[in-house]
Amino acid sequence: MTAINRILVPVDFSAHADRAIEYAVTMGKHFGACVELLHVVEDPFESGGWGSEVYLSDLDGLRQRALDEANARLERCRSTLSSGDFSIVATVRMGHIAHTIVEYATAIRADLIVMGTHGRTGLAHFIIGSVAERVVRLAPCPVLTVGLEKANTADAAA
């Protein structure tokens, strides 16, 4: 069994990502592993979010503002976590989300990726796709996917 020294957590600022962060921090404390939070800003021009008819005079400025805002949000997230005897690192990159996560995991030699999953099925999964699914298929290390806890049906009936 390989030692777990570096845990990567892709963060999209959703409740699903918050739950993955909880798991990763617990594991980081247990193993004394570094927890790396990663947010990927998808470039709308590379992903096809903007058509060629759109003209923006300050494209680089737009990208930089998106990165700066993401850095601020991720740093706020990191600063709320208790790290104890292990480190928590926050990084923002721009690129295609799934591929950037896999490339970053490879670059830092992650031992584990812990990521939230939205649990979409059917048409929503087909149209939107699944970042988690693509990461699982391409990752250089094991991937733990974490969903939101389902409400206990006995509690819901009461």
Secondary structure, 3 states (H helix, E strand, C coil): CCCCCEEEEECCCCHHHHHHHHHHHHHHHHHCCEEEEEEEECCCCCCCCCCCCCCCCCHHHHHHHHHHHHHHHHHHHHHCCCCCCCCEEEEEEECCHHHHHHHHHHHHCCCEEEEECCCCCHHHHHHHCCHHHHHHHHCCCCEEEECCCCCCHHHHHC
